[in-house]
Amino acid sequence: MTEELECSRAGCRLAATHHILWRNPRIHAEDRTKVWLACDEHVGFLSEYLRSREFPVEVREGIPQ
């Protein structure tokens, strides 16, 4: 049995379909990347939330291996 990974949006329990790579340049070195998971419904919200803080953001389909 494989466990589905859930969206990182607070309160969301939907299966993740995308991953968002980001970092805070004020505290993270360029080689440090964080990952948030997102469902189809919240991928736009989560990526825009990070972009509004001027963080480098990259959205990819699927779940990281």
C-alpha distances in whole Angstrom, upper triangle without the diagonal:
4,7,10,13,16,19,22,24,25,24,22,18,18,15,17,18,21,22,25,27,30,33,35,38,40,38,36,37,37,34,32,29,27,24,23,20,22,21,23,25,26,26,30,30,29,30,34,33,33,36,38,38,39,36,35,32,30,28,25,23,19,17,18,17
4,6,9,13,16,18,21,23,22,19,16,15,12,14,15,17,18,22,23,26,29,32,35,37,35,32,34,33,30,28,26,23,20,20,17,18,18,20,22,23,23,26,27,25,27,30,30,30,32,35,35,36,32,31,28,26,24,21,19,15,13,15,13
4,6,9,13,15,18,19,18,16,13,12,10,11,14,16,16,20,21,24,27,29,32,34,32,30,32,31,29,27,24,21,18,17,14,16,15,18,20,20,20,24,24,22,24,28,27,27,30,32,32,33,30,29,26,25,22,20,18,15,12,14,14
4,6,10,13,15,17,16,13,10,9,6,8,10,13,14,17,19,22,25,27,31,33,31,29,30,30,28,25,22,20,16,14,11,12,11,14,16,16,17,20,21,19,21,24,24,24,27,29,29,30,27,27,24,22,19,17,15,12,10,13,13
4,7,9,12,14,14,11,9,8,6,6,9,10,11,14,16,18,21,24,27,29,27,25,27,27,25,22,19,16,13,11,8,9,10,13,15,14,14,18,18,16,18,21,21,21,23,25,26,27,24,23,20,19,16,15,14,11,8,10,12
4,6,9,10,10,7,6,6,5,5,9,10,11,13,16,18,20,23,26,28,26,25,27,27,25,23,19,16,13,10,7,7,8,11,12,11,12,16,15,14,16,19,18,19,21,23,24,25,23,23,20,19,16,16,14,12,10,13,15
4,6,8,9,6,6,6,6,5,8,9,9,11,14,15,18,20,24,26,24,23,26,25,24,21,18,15,11,8,5,4,5,9,9,8,9,12,12,10,12,15,15,15,18,20,20,22,20,20,17,16,14,14,13,12,11,13,16
4,6,8,7,8,9,10,8,11,10,9,10,12,13,15,17,21,22,21,20,23,23,22,19,16,12,9,6,5,6,8,12,11,9,9,12,11,8,11,14,12,13,16,17,17,19,17,18,15,15,14,15,15,14,12,14,17
4,6,5,8,9,11,10,13,12,12,12,15,15,17,18,22,23,22,22,25,25,25,21,18,15,12,9,8,7,9,11,10,7,9,11,9,7,11,12,11,12,15,16,17,19,17,19,16,17,15,16,16,16,15,17,20
4,6,9,11,13,13,16,16,15,15,18,18,19,20,24,24,23,23,26,27,27,23,21,17,15,12,11,11,12,15,13,10,13,14,11,10,14,15,13,15,18,18,18,21,20,21,19,20,18,20,20,20,18,20,23
4,6,9,12,13,16,17,17,18,21,21,23,23,27,28,27,27,30,30,30,27,24,20,18,14,13,12,12,15,13,11,14,16,14,13,17,18,16,18,21,21,22,25,23,25,22,23,21,22,21,21,19,22,24
4,6,9,10,13,14,15,16,19,20,22,24,27,28,28,27,30,30,29,26,23,19,16,13,11,9,9,11,10,9,12,14,12,12,15,17,16,18,21,21,22,24,23,24,21,21,18,19,18,17,17,19,22
4,7,9,12,14,15,17,20,22,24,26,29,31,29,28,31,31,30,27,24,20,17,14,11,10,9,12,11,11,14,16,15,15,18,20,19,20,23,24,25,27,25,26,23,22,20,20,18,17,15,18,20
4,6,9,12,13,16,19,21,24,26,29,31,30,29,31,31,30,27,24,20,17,14,10,8,6,9,9,10,12,15,14,14,17,19,19,20,23,24,25,27,25,25,22,21,18,17,15,14,13,17,19
4,6,9,11,14,18,20,23,26,29,31,30,28,30,29,28,25,22,19,15,13,9,8,6,9,10,11,12,15,16,15,17,20,20,20,23,25,26,27,25,24,21,19,16,15,13,11,10,13,15
4,6,8,11,14,16,20,22,25,28,27,25,27,26,24,22,18,16,12,9,6,5,4,7,10,9,9,13,14,12,14,17,17,17,20,22,23,24,21,21,17,16,12,11,10,8,7,11,13
4,7,10,14,17,20,23,26,29,28,26,27,26,24,23,19,17,13,11,7,6,5,6,10,10,9,12,14,13,14,17,18,18,20,22,23,24,21,20,17,14,11,9,6,5,6,10,13
4,7,10,13,17,20,22,25,25,22,24,22,21,19,16,14,10,9,6,5,6,7,10,10,7,10,12,11,11,14,15,15,16,19,20,20,18,16,13,10,7,6,4,5,6,9,12
4,7,10,13,16,19,22,21,19,20,19,17,16,12,10,6,6,4,6,9,10,13,11,8,11,13,10,10,13,14,13,15,18,18,18,15,14,10,8,6,5,6,6,6,7,11
4,6,10,13,16,19,18,16,17,16,15,14,10,8,6,5,6,7,11,12,14,11,8,10,11,8,7,11,11,9,11,14,15,14,11,10,7,6,5,6,9,10,10,10,13
4,7,11,13,16,15,13,14,12,12,10,6,6,5,7,9,11,14,16,17,15,12,13,14,11,9,12,13,10,11,15,14,13,10,8,6,5,6,8,11,12,11,10,13
4,7,9,12,12,10,12,10,11,9,6,5,6,8,11,13,17,18,19,16,13,14,14,11,9,11,11,8,9,12,11,10,7,6,5,7,9,11,15,16,15,14,17
4,6,9,8,6,8,8,9,7,5,6,9,11,14,16,20,21,22,19,16,17,17,13,12,14,13,9,10,13,10,10,6,6,7,10,13,15,18,19,18,16,19
4,5,6,6,8,9,11,9,9,9,12,13,17,19,22,24,24,20,18,19,18,14,13,14,12,9,10,12,9,8,5,7,10,13,16,18,22,23,21,20,23
4,5,5,7,7,10,9,10,11,15,16,20,22,25,27,27,23,21,21,20,18,16,16,15,12,12,14,10,9,7,8,11,14,17,20,24,25,24,22,25
4,6,8,10,13,12,13,14,17,18,22,24,28,29,29,25,24,23,22,19,18,18,17,13,14,15,11,10,9,11,14,18,21,23,27,28,27,25,28
4,7,10,12,10,11,12,15,17,21,23,27,29,29,25,24,24,23,20,19,20,18,14,16,17,13,13,11,13,15,18,21,23,26,27,25,23,26
4,6,8,6,8,9,13,16,19,22,26,27,28,25,22,23,22,19,18,19,18,14,16,17,14,13,10,11,13,16,19,21,24,25,23,20,23
4,5,5,8,11,15,18,21,24,28,29,30,27,25,25,25,22,20,22,21,17,18,20,17,15,12,12,14,16,19,21,25,25,24,21,23
4,6,8,11,14,17,20,23,26,28,29,26,23,24,24,21,19,20,20,16,16,19,17,14,11,10,12,14,17,19,22,23,22,19,21
4,6,10,13,17,19,22,26,27,29,26,23,24,25,21,19,22,21,18,18,21,19,17,14,12,13,14,17,18,21,22,20,17,19
4,7,10,14,17,20,23,25,27,24,21,22,22,19,18,20,19,15,17,20,17,16,12,11,12,13,16,17,20,20,18,16,17
4,7,10,13,16,20,22,23,20,17,19,19,16,14,17,16,13,15,17,16,15,11,9,10,10,12,14,17,17,15,13,15
4,7,10,13,17,19,20,17,15,17,17,13,12,15,14,11,14,16,15,15,11,11,10,11,12,13,16,16,14,12,14
4,7,10,13,16,17,14,12,15,15,11,11,14,14,11,14,17,16,16,13,12,10,10,10,10,13,12,10,9,12
4,7,10,13,14,11,9,12,12,8,9,13,12,10,13,16,15,16,13,13,10,11,10,11,12,12,10,10,14
4,7,10,12,9,8,12,12,9,10,14,13,13,16,18,18,19,16,16,13,12,10,10,10,9,7,9,12
4,7,8,6,5,9,9,7,9,12,12,13,15,17,18,19,17,17,13,12,9,10,9,9,9,12,15
4,5,5,6,9,10,10,12,14,15,16,18,20,21,22,20,20,16,15,12,12,10,10,10,14,17
4,6,6,8,10,11,12,14,15,17,18,20,22,23,21,21,17,15,12,12,10,10,12,16,19
4,6,7,8,10,12,13,14,16,17,18,21,22,21,21,18,17,14,15,13,14,15,19,22
4,5,5,6,8,10,10,12,14,15,17,19,18,18,15,15,12,13,13,14,15,17,21
4,6,5,6,8,10,11,12,14,16,17,15,15,12,11,8,10,10,11,13,15,18
4,6,5,6,8,10,10,12,14,15,15,15,12,12,9,12,12,15,16,18,22
4,6,5,6,9,10,10,13,15,14,15,12,13,12,14,15,17,18,20,23
4,6,5,6,9,10,11,13,12,13,10,11,10,13,14,15,15,17,20
4,5,5,6,9,10,11,10,10,7,8,7,11,13,15,15,16,20
4,5,5,6,9,10,10,11,9,11,11,14,16,18,19,20,24
4,6,5,7,9,9,11,10,13,13,16,18,20,20,21,24
4,5,5,7,6,8,7,10,11,15,17,19,19,19,23
4,5,5,5,7,7,10,11,15,18,20,21,21,24
4,5,8,10,10,14,15,18,21,23,24,24,28
4,6,9,10,14,16,19,22,24,24,24,27
4,7,9,12,15,18,22,24,24,23,27
4,6,10,13,16,19,21,21,20,23
4,7,10,13,17,19,19,18,21
4,7,10,13,16,16,15,19
4,7,10,13,13,13,16
4,7,10,11,11,15
4,6,8,9,12
4,7,9,12
4,7,9
4,6
4
